[in-house]
Amino acid sequence: MDLASSIGGKIQKGEVLSAVDKYEKYHVSYGGQEEERKSNYSDMVNKYYDLATSFYEFGWGESFHFATRWVGESLKESIKRHEHFLALQLGLTPGQKVLDVGCGIGGPLREISRFSSTSVTGLNNNEYQITRGKELNRLAGVDKTCNFLKADFMKMPLPDNSFDAVYAIEATCHAPDAYGCYKEIYRVLKPGQCFAAYEWCMTDSFDPNNQEHQKIKAEIEIGDGLPDIRLTTECLEALKQAGFEVIWEKDLASDSPVPWYLPLDKSHFSLSSFRLTTVGRLFTRNLVKALEFVGLAPKGSQRVQDFLERAAESLVEGGKREIFTPMYFFLARKPESDSN
Ligand SMILES: C[S@@+](CC[C@H](N)C(=O)[O-])C[C@H]1O[C@@H](n2cnc3c(N)ncnc32)[C@H](O)[C@@H]1O
């Protein structure tokens, strides 16, 4: 029932269906153009998260990201370890002021602030997610040390040189331009301090002339609210152009003993992630269908579930063919000498 009542986020319930229509029309399979997605990125991404957030929370939990996986770990354990890894790479120490760029409903923010005794500000452009995040921060007891800021990461209303560390988890892929986004992060970071991220990218194995590859990329874009998935090499170049010294970078998918996409793979069964399995997904599908039919879930809910399902399949395909990664990791420093 929580899922049904929150589908659509801040969108009026009677307008969910037309929001789905508008959202789909941004994308290639509905005749949409990359340029239009880029110039309207804020509207497109906000519509996507209003429509998809409750499904994410229902199926995945409070952290909306993938993780490297080890044998014997539950998905939740892997997700937390992935977050701890970021905190360790950034060398976070108690009392530091940290910025989480594109923070979702704050799952990583709560974990990282408790893990490292830091104060984390979550920046997010989606009002519904911030409302949800504030409530979850209060319940977790981190509302005194952590906060949220509703803003666009392409133009942050934050002073220069104000954070001891910045991280972004599977969020800056929504930026219409990587350089513009990294440059803003660079500006708000104190000199000598670090930025770390997990980026969604196409890998070197992606062939832009291969139609199957193109289809996988387009389905991931529509299913995940993305304007255009960049290559790892493009992200690396944009970081350097923004002024960062890159300490190290790697596609961590290649180090994962268990594939990152396993929870979405229909051939996989897990009791601890039951809602993501074929049976669990079928159950949710029928539940949403029934709730939409009796008017408890807004009209258009099933269509949202449809594009999320298609995205899940393309993510698995992209992962299996190693043409896509959700964990291109980098650790980059703003030079000590640069104080803007
Ligand atoms: C896949 S979610 C990841 C959320 C979070 N990092 C996590 O791992 O749980 C991407 C997030 O980026 C945010 N986002 C996308 N575009 C944004 C923008 N232009 N400015 C600020 N946040 C943005 C979305 O609202 C969403 O919260």
The ligand as an ORCA input file, in Angstrom:
! r2SCAN-3c Opt
* xyz 0 1
  C      20.355      6.835     -9.106
  S      19.989      8.117     -7.996
  C      21.309      7.860     -6.855
  C      20.982      8.431     -5.525
  C      22.005      8.230     -4.423
  N      23.304      8.684     -4.810
  C      22.027      6.795     -3.973
  O      22.994      6.105     -4.331
  O      21.104      6.378     -3.283
  C      20.456      9.646     -8.798
  C      20.143     10.894     -8.001
  O      20.654     12.046     -8.671
  C      19.732     13.114     -8.492
  N      19.921     14.110     -9.556
  C      19.783     13.913    -10.889
  N      20.008     15.062    -11.564
  C      20.289     16.010    -10.629
  C      20.639     17.387    -10.718
  N      20.689     18.034    -11.881
  N      20.910     18.038     -9.565
  C      20.849     17.403     -8.372
  N      20.522     16.092     -8.235
  C      20.248     15.402     -9.354
  C      18.388     12.425     -8.588
  O      17.337     13.238     -8.115
  C      18.674     11.180     -7.757
  O      18.499     11.470     -6.412
*
